[in-house]
Structure formats: structure tokens, C-alpha cells
Amino acid sequence: MAQEKSQPTRNDCVLEWMKRDGIAMTRENYLYLAYMGHPPSDEEWGAELEAMLPREFQLEGYDKEGSE
């Protein structure tokens, strides 16, 4: 079954790519690459998507309502 276009992969080839190519390890860079240049908007972002990020890029204190 094909993976949904807007979801980053869980086995994290994005992190491997960033490390291999010397891309700065930032949340912004990760989101840009994982979502092929089109990360979800703030309105679309929620706890489920936040939980899918590698721990080093997750926001502290992000709750179910999406506030920090």
C-alpha cells in the first residue's frame, strides 16, 4: 500500500539524509525535507503529527489541543 504523500516516514531516512549531507539538524529543516517542501500549516498540525517527529525535533509541552 502506498504511503500518504504528506506523511514523513517512520524509519527516518530524512535524519540519515540530513546527517549524510551535512544539513543543519533543525526542526525547520526536518519538516521541510520530510514533507517535500510543503509541511502542514499550523492549523493542520496536531498532537498526532507532533508525536511522529523524532524526539529531538518535538516541541516540549505540546498538548492535545496543539498549544505550547
N, CA, C and O atoms as a Tripos MOL2 file, in Angstrom:
@<TRIPOS>MOLECULE
protein
  272   271    68     0     0
PROTEIN
NO_CHARGES

@<TRIPOS>ATOM
      1 N           0.8440   -1.1880    0.0000 N.3       1 MET1
      2 CA          0.0000    0.0000    0.0000 C.3       1 MET1
      3 C           0.8890    1.2510    0.0000 C.2       1 MET1
      4 O           1.8460    1.3210    0.7710 O.2       1 MET1
      5 N           0.5990    2.1990   -0.8200 N.am      2 ALA2
      6 CA          1.3910    3.4310   -0.9160 C.3       2 ALA2
      7 C           1.2090    4.2970    0.3170 C.2       2 ALA2
      8 O           0.1160    4.3930    0.8760 O.2       2 ALA2
      9 N           2.2960    4.9240    0.7280 N.am      3 GLN3
     10 CA          2.2340    5.8130    1.8870 C.3       3 GLN3
     11 C           1.6250    7.1410    1.4650 C.2       3 GLN3
     12 O           1.8580    7.6170    0.3540 O.2       3 GLN3
     13 N           0.8450    7.7330    2.3580 N.am      4 GLU4
     14 CA          0.2270    9.0170    2.0880 C.3       4 GLU4
     15 C           1.3180   10.0590    1.8490 C.2       4 GLU4
     16 O           2.2910   10.1190    2.6010 O.2       4 GLU4
     17 N           1.1670   10.8600    0.8300 N.am      5 LYS5
     18 CA          2.1920   11.8140    0.4020 C.3       5 LYS5
     19 C           2.6330   12.7800    1.4960 C.2       5 LYS5
     20 O           3.8090   13.1390    1.5600 O.2       5 LYS5
     21 N           1.7230   13.2010    2.3460 N.am      6 SER6
     22 CA          2.0660   14.2500    3.3030 C.3       6 SER6
     23 C           2.6540   13.7450    4.6090 C.2       6 SER6
     24 O           2.9050   14.5450    5.5110 O.2       6 SER6
     25 N           2.8840   12.4360    4.7400 N.am      7 GLN7
     26 CA          3.3960   11.8940    5.9880 C.3       7 GLN7
     27 C           4.8730   11.5420    5.8790 C.2       7 GLN7
     28 O           5.2820   10.8930    4.9160 O.2       7 GLN7
     29 N           5.6850   11.9620    6.8590 N.am      8 PRO8
     30 CA          7.0910   11.5540    6.8390 C.3       8 PRO8
     31 C           7.1830   10.0680    7.1840 C.2       8 PRO8
     32 O           6.2890    9.5210    7.8290 O.2       8 PRO8
     33 N           8.2530    9.4230    6.7590 N.am      9 THR9
     34 CA          8.4090    8.0130    7.0740 C.3       9 THR9
     35 C           8.9080    7.8370    8.4960 C.2       9 THR9
     36 O           9.5990    8.6970    9.0420 O.2       9 THR9
     37 N           8.5510    6.7240    9.0760 N.am     10 ARG10
     38 CA          8.8920    6.4590   10.4710 C.3      10 ARG10
     39 C          10.3190    5.9230   10.6140 C.2      10 ARG10
     40 O          10.9170    6.1000   11.6760 O.2      10 ARG10
     41 N          10.8870    5.2790    9.6010 N.am     11 ASN11
     42 CA         12.2280    4.6960    9.7120 C.3      11 ASN11
     43 C          13.3280    5.7240    9.5060 C.2      11 ASN11
     44 O          14.4850    5.3300    9.3630 O.2      11 ASN11
     45 N          13.0800    6.8210    9.4870 N.am     12 ASP12
     46 CA         13.7760    8.0730    9.3230 C.3      12 ASP12
     47 C          14.9600    8.1950    8.3990 C.2      12 ASP12
     48 O          16.0890    8.4630    8.8100 O.2      12 ASP12
     49 N          14.6570    7.9870    7.1290 N.am     13 CYS13
     50 CA         15.6470    8.2460    6.0940 C.3      13 CYS13
     51 C          15.9270    9.7450    6.0090 C.2      13 CYS13
     52 O          16.9750   10.1480    5.5030 O.2      13 CYS13
     53 N          15.0100   10.5700    6.4950 N.am     14 VAL14
     54 CA         15.2330   12.0310    6.4810 C.3      14 VAL14
     55 C          16.4000   12.3790    7.4060 C.2      14 VAL14
     56 O          17.2710   13.1640    7.0310 O.2      14 VAL14
     57 N          16.4260   11.8050    8.6080 N.am     15 LEU15
     58 CA         17.5490   12.0550    9.5220 C.3      15 LEU15
     59 C          18.8580   11.5600    8.9170 C.2      15 LEU15
     60 O          19.8860   12.2320    9.0080 O.2      15 LEU15
     61 N          18.8150   10.3940    8.3040 N.am     16 GLU16
     62 CA         20.0160    9.8500    7.6500 C.3      16 GLU16
     63 C          20.4970   10.7870    6.5540 C.2      16 GLU16
     64 O          21.6940   11.0460    6.4340 O.2      16 GLU16
     65 N          19.5690   11.2920    5.7570 N.am     17 TRP17
     66 CA         19.8920   12.2210    4.6700 C.3      17 TRP17
     67 C          20.5310   13.4890    5.2350 C.2      17 TRP17
     68 O          21.5490   13.9540    4.7220 O.2      17 TRP17
     69 N          19.9390   14.0450    6.2880 N.am     18 MET18
     70 CA         20.4620   15.2710    6.8810 C.3      18 MET18
     71 C          21.8850   15.0600    7.3880 C.2      18 MET18
     72 O          22.7610   15.8940    7.1590 O.2      18 MET18
     73 N          22.1120   13.9400    8.0790 N.am     19 LYS19
     74 CA         23.4560   13.6420    8.6030 C.3      19 LYS19
     75 C          24.4480   13.4380    7.4630 C.2      19 LYS19
     76 O          25.5490   13.9880    7.4830 O.2      19 LYS19
     77 N          24.0550   12.6550    6.4820 N.am     20 ARG20
     78 CA         24.9500   12.3330    5.3580 C.3      20 ARG20
     79 C          25.3640   13.5770    4.5810 C.2      20 ARG20
     80 O          26.5240   13.7090    4.1890 O.2      20 ARG20
     81 N          24.4130   14.4970    4.3550 N.am     21 ASP21
     82 CA         24.6910   15.6710    3.5290 C.3      21 ASP21
     83 C          25.0590   16.9160    4.3260 C.2      21 ASP21
     84 O          25.1820   18.0010    3.7580 O.2      21 ASP21
     85 N          25.2340   16.7710    5.6330 N.am     22 GLY22
     86 CA         25.6560   17.9040    6.4570 C.3      22 GLY22
     87 C          24.6080   18.9970    6.5800 C.2      22 GLY22
     88 O          24.9490   20.1690    6.7440 O.2      22 GLY22
     89 N          23.3360   18.6250    6.5030 N.am     23 ILE23
     90 CA         22.2450   19.5990    6.6400 C.3      23 ILE23
     91 C          22.0520   19.8770    8.1250 C.2      23 ILE23
     92 O          21.9980   18.9470    8.9300 O.2      23 ILE23
     93 N          21.9480   21.1380    8.4890 N.am     24 ALA24
     94 CA         21.7800   21.5090    9.8960 C.3      24 ALA24
     95 C          20.5850   20.7710   10.4980 C.2      24 ALA24
     96 O          19.5000   20.7420    9.9160 O.2      24 ALA24
     97 N          20.7980   20.1790   11.6670 N.am     25 MET25
     98 CA         19.7740   19.3740   12.3320 C.3      25 MET25
     99 C          18.8140   20.2820   13.1000 C.2      25 MET25
    100 O          18.9100   20.4310   14.3180 O.2      25 MET25
    101 N          17.8860   20.8840   12.3520 N.am     26 THR26
    102 CA         16.8870   21.7490   12.9680 C.3      26 THR26
    103 C          15.4940   21.2090   12.6640 C.2      26 THR26
    104 O          15.2930   20.4770   11.6950 O.2      26 THR26
    105 N          14.5460   21.5800   13.5020 N.am     27 ARG27
    106 CA         13.1520   21.1910   13.2910 C.3      27 ARG27
    107 C          12.6570   21.7020   11.9400 C.2      27 ARG27
    108 O          11.9880   20.9770   11.2040 O.2      27 ARG27
    109 N          12.9840   22.9370   11.6220 N.am     28 GLU28
    110 CA         12.5320   23.5500   10.3780 C.3      28 GLU28
    111 C          13.0620   22.7890    9.1640 C.2      28 GLU28
    112 O          12.3090   22.5140    8.2290 O.2      28 GLU28
    113 N          14.3480   22.4470    9.1710 N.am     29 ASN29
    114 CA         14.9280   21.6900    8.0590 C.3      29 ASN29
    115 C          14.2950   20.3100    7.9530 C.2      29 ASN29
    116 O          13.9880   19.8440    6.8560 O.2      29 ASN29
    117 N          14.1010   19.6590    9.0920 N.am     30 TYR30
    118 CA         13.4980   18.3260    9.0840 C.3      30 TYR30
    119 C          12.0960   18.3760    8.4700 C.2      30 TYR30
    120 O          11.7750   17.5770    7.5900 O.2      30 TYR30
    121 N          11.2710   19.3020    8.9290 N.am     31 LEU31
    122 CA          9.9040   19.4070    8.4160 C.3      31 LEU31
    123 C           9.8930   19.7140    6.9240 C.2      31 LEU31
    124 O           9.1050   19.1380    6.1740 O.2      31 LEU31
    125 N          10.7570   20.6090    6.4990 N.am     32 TYR32
    126 CA         10.8280   20.9700    5.0800 C.3      32 TYR32
    127 C          11.1540   19.7430    4.2280 C.2      32 TYR32
    128 O          10.5160   19.5000    3.2040 O.2      32 TYR32
    129 N          12.1470   18.9800    4.6590 N.am     33 LEU33
    130 CA         12.5560   17.8110    3.8900 C.3      33 LEU33
    131 C          11.5480   16.6640    3.9880 C.2      33 LEU33
    132 O          11.2360   16.0220    2.9850 O.2      33 LEU33
    133 N          11.0460   16.4130    5.1790 N.am     34 ALA34
    134 CA         10.1210   15.2910    5.3860 C.3      34 ALA34
    135 C           8.8250   15.4720    4.6150 C.2      34 ALA34
    136 O           8.2180   14.4980    4.1690 O.2      34 ALA34
    137 N           8.4050   16.7140    4.4600 N.am     35 TYR35
    138 CA          7.1530   16.9910    3.7550 C.3      35 TYR35
    139 C           7.3930   17.5590    2.3650 C.2      35 TYR35
    140 O           6.5260   18.2260    1.8020 O.2      35 TYR35
    141 N           8.5760   17.2920    1.8130 N.am     36 MET36
    142 CA          8.9360   17.6720    0.4460 C.3      36 MET36
    143 C           8.6660   19.1460    0.1550 C.2      36 MET36
    144 O           8.1530   19.4950   -0.9080 O.2      36 MET36
    145 N           9.0140   19.9990    1.1060 N.am     37 GLY37
    146 CA          8.8760   21.4370    0.8960 C.3      37 GLY37
    147 C           7.5230   22.0120    1.2470 C.2      37 GLY37
    148 O           7.3220   23.2210    1.1430 O.2      37 GLY37
    149 N           6.5840   21.1630    1.6650 N.am     38 HIS38
    150 CA          5.2280   21.6180    1.9600 C.3      38 HIS38
    151 C           4.7230   21.0540    3.2890 C.2      38 HIS38
    152 O           3.7900   20.2510    3.3030 O.2      38 HIS38
    153 N           5.3360   21.4700    4.4140 N.am     39 PRO39
    154 CA          4.8700   20.9520    5.7050 C.3      39 PRO39
    155 C           3.4500   21.4270    6.0050 C.2      39 PRO39
    156 O           3.0140   22.4510    5.4780 O.2      39 PRO39
    157 N           2.7290   20.6930    6.8460 N.am     40 PRO40
    158 CA          1.3650   21.1040    7.2100 C.3      40 PRO40
    159 C           1.3670   22.5060    7.8210 C.2      40 PRO40
    160 O           2.3410   22.9210    8.4510 O.2      40 PRO40
    161 N           0.2810   23.2150    7.6270 N.am     41 SER41
    162 CA          0.1460   24.5450    8.2190 C.3      41 SER41
    163 C          -0.0570   24.3990    9.7260 C.2      41 SER41
    164 O          -0.3020   23.2990   10.2210 O.2      41 SER41
    165 N           0.0440   25.4990   10.4410 N.am     42 ASP42
    166 CA         -0.1940   25.4840   11.8850 C.3      42 ASP42
    167 C          -1.5910   24.9720   12.2060 C.2      42 ASP42
    168 O          -1.7920   24.3020   13.2190 O.2      42 ASP42
    169 N          -2.5520   25.2860   11.3480 N.am     43 GLU43
    170 CA         -3.9310   24.8510   11.5630 C.3      43 GLU43
    171 C          -4.0710   23.3420   11.3830 C.2      43 GLU43
    172 O          -4.8970   22.7110   12.0420 O.2      43 GLU43
    173 N          -3.2650   22.7640   10.4900 N.am     44 GLU44
    174 CA         -3.3180   21.3200   10.2270 C.3      44 GLU44
    175 C          -2.5040   20.5090   11.2340 C.2      44 GLU44
    176 O          -2.7240   19.3080   11.3970 O.2      44 GLU44
    177 N          -1.5680   21.1700   11.9020 N.am     45 TRP45
    178 CA         -0.6560   20.4820   12.8100 C.3      45 TRP45
    179 C          -1.3840   20.1030   14.0920 C.2      45 TRP45
    180 O          -2.1790   20.8810   14.6200 O.2      45 TRP45
    181 N          -1.1080   18.9140   14.5840 N.am     46 GLY46
    182 CA         -1.7370   18.4650   15.8130 C.3      46 GLY46
    183 C          -0.8160   17.5360   16.5820 C.2      46 GLY46
    184 O           0.3150   17.2760   16.1690 O.2      46 GLY46
    185 N          -1.3090   17.0460   17.6920 N.am     47 ALA47
    186 CA         -0.5170   16.1830   18.5690 C.3      47 ALA47
    187 C          -0.0660   14.9100   17.8620 C.2      47 ALA47
    188 O           1.0370   14.4230   18.1090 O.2      47 ALA47
    189 N          -0.9120   14.3650   16.9820 N.am     48 GLU48
    190 CA         -0.5560   13.1360   16.2740 C.3      48 GLU48
    191 C           0.6580   13.3580   15.3730 C.2      48 GLU48
    192 O           1.5770   12.5400   15.3640 O.2      48 GLU48
    193 N           0.6700   14.4520   14.6170 N.am     49 LEU49
    194 CA          1.8190   14.7460   13.7550 C.3      49 LEU49
    195 C           3.0550   15.0620   14.5920 C.2      49 LEU49
    196 O           4.1630   14.6440   14.2560 O.2      49 LEU49
    197 N           2.8600   15.7940   15.6720 N.am     50 GLU50
    198 CA          3.9790   16.1310   16.5610 C.3      50 GLU50
    199 C           4.6250   14.8560   17.0940 C.2      50 GLU50
    200 O           5.8510   14.7600   17.1620 O.2      50 GLU50
    201 N           3.8100   13.8880   17.4690 N.am     51 ALA51
    202 CA          4.3190   12.6330   18.0270 C.3      51 ALA51
    203 C           5.0900   11.8130   17.0000 C.2      51 ALA51
    204 O           5.8970   10.9610   17.3730 O.2      51 ALA51
    205 N           4.8580   12.0560   15.7220 N.am     52 MET52
    206 CA          5.5590   11.3200   14.6650 C.3      52 MET52
    207 C           6.9800   11.8390   14.4340 C.2      52 MET52
    208 O           7.7970   11.1580   13.8140 O.2      52 MET52
    209 N           7.2720   13.0250   14.9260 N.am     53 LEU53
    210 CA          8.6040   13.5980   14.7280 C.3      53 LEU53
    211 C           9.6260   12.8880   15.6060 C.2      53 LEU53
    212 O           9.2800   12.3780   16.6720 O.2      53 LEU53
    213 N          10.8910   12.8500   15.1650 N.am     54 PRO54
    214 CA         11.9400   12.3420   16.0440 C.3      54 PRO54
    215 C          11.9490   13.1780   17.3350 C.2      54 PRO54
    216 O          11.6700   14.3770   17.3050 O.2      54 PRO54
    217 N          12.2640   12.5480   18.4440 N.am     55 ARG55
    218 CA         12.2200   13.2370   19.7470 C.3      55 ARG55
    219 C          12.9900   14.5600   19.7550 C.2      55 ARG55
    220 O          12.5490   15.5320   20.3690 O.2      55 ARG55
    221 N          14.1240   14.5970   19.0820 N.am     56 GLU56
    222 CA         14.9430   15.8150   19.1170 C.3      56 GLU56
    223 C          14.2720   17.0100   18.4400 C.2      56 GLU56
    224 O          14.7020   18.1480   18.6260 O.2      56 GLU56
    225 N          13.2280   16.7590   17.6620 N.am     57 PHE57
    226 CA         12.5290   17.8470   16.9800 C.3      57 PHE57
    227 C          11.1360   18.1150   17.5410 C.2      57 PHE57
    228 O          10.4590   19.0340   17.0790 O.2      57 PHE57
    229 N          10.7000   17.3430   18.5140 N.am     58 GLN58
    230 CA          9.3870   17.5600   19.1170 C.3      58 GLN58
    231 C           9.4330   18.7660   20.0480 C.2      58 GLN58
    232 O          10.4220   18.9960   20.7440 O.2      58 GLN58
    233 N           8.3500   19.5260   20.0460 N.am     59 LEU59
    234 CA          8.2470   20.6700   20.9400 C.3      59 LEU59
    235 C           7.9180   20.1760   22.3440 C.2      59 LEU59
    236 O           7.0830   19.2880   22.5120 O.2      59 LEU59
    237 N           8.5660   20.7430   23.3380 N.am     60 GLU60
    238 CA          8.2430   20.3980   24.7270 C.3      60 GLU60
    239 C           6.9250   21.0380   25.0980 C.2      60 GLU60
    240 O           6.6480   22.1770   24.7220 O.2      60 GLU60
    241 N           6.1150   20.3040   25.8380 N.am     61 GLY61
    242 CA          4.8610   20.8610   26.3200 C.3      61 GLY61
    243 C           3.7550   20.9080   25.2870 C.2      61 GLY61
    244 O           2.7250   21.5390   25.5230 O.2      61 GLY61
    245 N           3.9400   20.2550   24.1410 N.am     62 TYR62
    246 CA          2.8820   20.2610   23.1230 C.3      62 TYR62
    247 C           1.7600   19.3680   23.6070 C.2      62 TYR62
    248 O           1.9690   18.1790   23.8460 O.2      62 TYR62
    249 N           0.5600   19.9360   23.7540 N.am     63 ASP63
    250 CA         -0.5590   19.1610   24.2920 C.3      63 ASP63
    251 C          -1.5580   18.7820   23.2080 C.2      63 ASP63
    252 O          -1.3700   19.1280   22.0420 O.2      63 ASP63
    253 N          -2.6040   18.0840   23.5770 N.am     64 LYS64
    254 CA         -3.5930   17.5740   22.6410 C.3      64 LYS64
    255 C          -4.3110   18.6610   21.8610 C.2      64 LYS64
    256 O          -4.7610   18.4140   20.7420 O.2      64 LYS64
    257 N          -4.4290   19.8480   22.4180 N.am     65 GLU65
    258 CA         -5.0890   20.9350   21.7110 C.3      65 GLU65
    259 C          -4.1610   21.6460   20.7430 C.2      65 GLU65
    260 O          -4.5920   22.5120   19.9820 O.2      65 GLU65
    261 N          -2.8750   21.2750   20.7750 N.am     66 GLY66
    262 CA         -1.9410   21.8780   19.8450 C.3      66 GLY66
    263 C          -1.2930   23.1510   20.3480 C.2      66 GLY66
    264 O          -0.5970   23.8340   19.5960 O.2      66 GLY66
    265 N          -1.5140   23.4760   21.6050 N.am     67 SER67
    266 CA         -0.8820   24.6780   22.1390 C.3      67 SER67
    267 C           0.3800   24.2870   22.8850 C.2      67 SER67
    268 O           0.5480   23.1410   23.3030 O.2      67 SER67
    269 N           1.2580   25.2570   23.0430 N.am     68 GLU68
    270 CA          2.5060   25.0070   23.7520 C.3      68 GLU68
    271 C           2.4330   25.5880   25.1380 C.2      68 GLU68
    272 O           3.3920   25.4820   25.9030 O.2      68 GLU68
@<TRIPOS>BOND
     1     1     2 1
     2     2     3 1
     3     3     4 2
     4     3     5 am
     5     5     6 1
     6     6     7 1
     7     7     8 2
     8     7     9 am
     9     9    10 1
    10    10    11 1
    11    11    12 2
    12    11    13 am
    13    13    14 1
    14    14    15 1
    15    15    16 2
    16    15    17 am
    17    17    18 1
    18    18    19 1
    19    19    20 2
    20    19    21 am
    21    21    22 1
    22    22    23 1
    23    23    24 2
    24    23    25 am
    25    25    26 1
    26    26    27 1
    27    27    28 2
    28    27    29 am
    29    29    30 1
    30    30    31 1
    31    31    32 2
    32    31    33 am
    33    33    34 1
    34    34    35 1
    35    35    36 2
    36    35    37 am
    37    37    38 1
    38    38    39 1
    39    39    40 2
    40    39    41 am
    41    41    42 1
    42    42    43 1
    43    43    44 2
    44    43    45 am
    45    45    46 1
    46    46    47 1
    47    47    48 2
    48    47    49 am
    49    49    50 1
    50    50    51 1
    51    51    52 2
    52    51    53 am
    53    53    54 1
    54    54    55 1
    55    55    56 2
    56    55    57 am
    57    57    58 1
    58    58    59 1
    59    59    60 2
    60    59    61 am
    61    61    62 1
    62    62    63 1
    63    63    64 2
    64    63    65 am
    65    65    66 1
    66    66    67 1
    67    67    68 2
    68    67    69 am
    69    69    70 1
    70    70    71 1
    71    71    72 2
    72    71    73 am
    73    73    74 1
    74    74    75 1
    75    75    76 2
    76    75    77 am
    77    77    78 1
    78    78    79 1
    79    79    80 2
    80    79    81 am
    81    81    82 1
    82    82    83 1
    83    83    84 2
    84    83    85 am
    85    85    86 1
    86    86    87 1
    87    87    88 2
    88    87    89 am
    89    89    90 1
    90    90    91 1
    91    91    92 2
    92    91    93 am
    93    93    94 1
    94    94    95 1
    95    95    96 2
    96    95    97 am
    97    97    98 1
    98    98    99 1
    99    99   100 2
   100    99   101 am
   101   101   102 1
   102   102   103 1
   103   103   104 2
   104   103   105 am
   105   105   106 1
   106   106   107 1
   107   107   108 2
   108   107   109 am
   109   109   110 1
   110   110   111 1
   111   111   112 2
   112   111   113 am
   113   113   114 1
   114   114   115 1
   115   115   116 2
   116   115   117 am
   117   117   118 1
   118   118   119 1
   119   119   120 2
   120   119   121 am
   121   121   122 1
   122   122   123 1
   123   123   124 2
   124   123   125 am
   125   125   126 1
   126   126   127 1
   127   127   128 2
   128   127   129 am
   129   129   130 1
   130   130   131 1
   131   131   132 2
   132   131   133 am
   133   133   134 1
   134   134   135 1
   135   135   136 2
   136   135   137 am
   137   137   138 1
   138   138   139 1
   139   139   140 2
   140   139   141 am
   141   141   142 1
   142   142   143 1
   143   143   144 2
   144   143   145 am
   145   145   146 1
   146   146   147 1
   147   147   148 2
   148   147   149 am
   149   149   150 1
   150   150   151 1
   151   151   152 2
   152   151   153 am
   153   153   154 1
   154   154   155 1
   155   155   156 2
   156   155   157 am
   157   157   158 1
   158   158   159 1
   159   159   160 2
   160   159   161 am
   161   161   162 1
   162   162   163 1
   163   163   164 2
   164   163   165 am
   165   165   166 1
   166   166   167 1
   167   167   168 2
   168   167   169 am
   169   169   170 1
   170   170   171 1
   171   171   172 2
   172   171   173 am
   173   173   174 1
   174   174   175 1
   175   175   176 2
   176   175   177 am
   177   177   178 1
   178   178   179 1
   179   179   180 2
   180   179   181 am
   181   181   182 1
   182   182   183 1
   183   183   184 2
   184   183   185 am
   185   185   186 1
   186   186   187 1
   187   187   188 2
   188   187   189 am
   189   189   190 1
   190   190   191 1
   191   191   192 2
   192   191   193 am
   193   193   194 1
   194   194   195 1
   195   195   196 2
   196   195   197 am
   197   197   198 1
   198   198   199 1
   199   199   200 2
   200   199   201 am
   201   201   202 1
   202   202   203 1
   203   203   204 2
   204   203   205 am
   205   205   206 1
   206   206   207 1
   207   207   208 2
   208   207   209 am
   209   209   210 1
   210   210   211 1
   211   211   212 2
   212   211   213 am
   213   213   214 1
   214   214   215 1
   215   215   216 2
   216   215   217 am
   217   217   218 1
   218   218   219 1
   219   219   220 2
   220   219   221 am
   221   221   222 1
   222   222   223 1
   223   223   224 2
   224   223   225 am
   225   225   226 1
   226   226   227 1
   227   227   228 2
   228   227   229 am
   229   229   230 1
   230   230   231 1
   231   231   232 2
   232   231   233 am
   233   233   234 1
   234   234   235 1
   235   235   236 2
   236   235   237 am
   237   237   238 1
   238   238   239 1
   239   239   240 2
   240   239   241 am
   241   241   242 1
   242   242   243 1
   243   243   244 2
   244   243   245 am
   245   245   246 1
   246   246   247 1
   247   247   248 2
   248   247   249 am
   249   249   250 1
   250   250   251 1
   251   251   252 2
   252   251   253 am
   253   253   254 1
   254   254   255 1
   255   255   256 2
   256   255   257 am
   257   257   258 1
   258   258   259 1
   259   259   260 2
   260   259   261 am
   261   261   262 1
   262   262   263 1
   263   263   264 2
   264   263   265 am
   265   265   266 1
   266   266   267 1
   267   267   268 2
   268   267   269 am
   269   269   270 1
   270   270   271 1
   271   271   272 2
@<TRIPOS>SUBSTRUCTURE
     1 MET1         2 RESIDUE 1 A MET
     2 ALA2         6 RESIDUE 1 A ALA
     3 GLN3        10 RESIDUE 1 A GLN
     4 GLU4        14 RESIDUE 1 A GLU
     5 LYS5        18 RESIDUE 1 A LYS
     6 SER6        22 RESIDUE 1 A SER
     7 GLN7        26 RESIDUE 1 A GLN
     8 PRO8        30 RESIDUE 1 A PRO
     9 THR9        34 RESIDUE 1 A THR
    10 ARG10       38 RESIDUE 1 A ARG
    11 ASN11       42 RESIDUE 1 A ASN
    12 ASP12       46 RESIDUE 1 A ASP
    13 CYS13       50 RESIDUE 1 A CYS
    14 VAL14       54 RESIDUE 1 A VAL
    15 LEU15       58 RESIDUE 1 A LEU
    16 GLU16       62 RESIDUE 1 A GLU
    17 TRP17       66 RESIDUE 1 A TRP
    18 MET18       70 RESIDUE 1 A MET
    19 LYS19       74 RESIDUE 1 A LYS
    20 ARG20       78 RESIDUE 1 A ARG
    21 ASP21       82 RESIDUE 1 A ASP
    22 GLY22       86 RESIDUE 1 A GLY
    23 ILE23       90 RESIDUE 1 A ILE
    24 ALA24       94 RESIDUE 1 A ALA
    25 MET25       98 RESIDUE 1 A MET
    26 THR26      102 RESIDUE 1 A THR
    27 ARG27      106 RESIDUE 1 A ARG
    28 GLU28      110 RESIDUE 1 A GLU
    29 ASN29      114 RESIDUE 1 A ASN
    30 TYR30      118 RESIDUE 1 A TYR
    31 LEU31      122 RESIDUE 1 A LEU
    32 TYR32      126 RESIDUE 1 A TYR
    33 LEU33      130 RESIDUE 1 A LEU
    34 ALA34      134 RESIDUE 1 A ALA
    35 TYR35      138 RESIDUE 1 A TYR
    36 MET36      142 RESIDUE 1 A MET
    37 GLY37      146 RESIDUE 1 A GLY
    38 HIS38      150 RESIDUE 1 A HIS
    39 PRO39      154 RESIDUE 1 A PRO
    40 PRO40      158 RESIDUE 1 A PRO
    41 SER41      162 RESIDUE 1 A SER
    42 ASP42      166 RESIDUE 1 A ASP
    43 GLU43      170 RESIDUE 1 A GLU
    44 GLU44      174 RESIDUE 1 A GLU
    45 TRP45      178 RESIDUE 1 A TRP
    46 GLY46      182 RESIDUE 1 A GLY
    47 ALA47      186 RESIDUE 1 A ALA
    48 GLU48      190 RESIDUE 1 A GLU
    49 LEU49      194 RESIDUE 1 A LEU
    50 GLU50      198 RESIDUE 1 A GLU
    51 ALA51      202 RESIDUE 1 A ALA
    52 MET52      206 RESIDUE 1 A MET
    53 LEU53      210 RESIDUE 1 A LEU
    54 PRO54      214 RESIDUE 1 A PRO
    55 ARG55      218 RESIDUE 1 A ARG
    56 GLU56      222 RESIDUE 1 A GLU
    57 PHE57      226 RESIDUE 1 A PHE
    58 GLN58      230 RESIDUE 1 A GLN
    59 LEU59      234 RESIDUE 1 A LEU
    60 GLU60      238 RESIDUE 1 A GLU
    61 GLY61      242 RESIDUE 1 A GLY
    62 TYR62      246 RESIDUE 1 A TYR
    63 ASP63      250 RESIDUE 1 A ASP
    64 LYS64      254 RESIDUE 1 A LYS
    65 GLU65      258 RESIDUE 1 A GLU
    66 GLY66      262 RESIDUE 1 A GLY
    67 SER67      266 RESIDUE 1 A SER
    68 GLU68      270 RESIDUE 1 A GLU
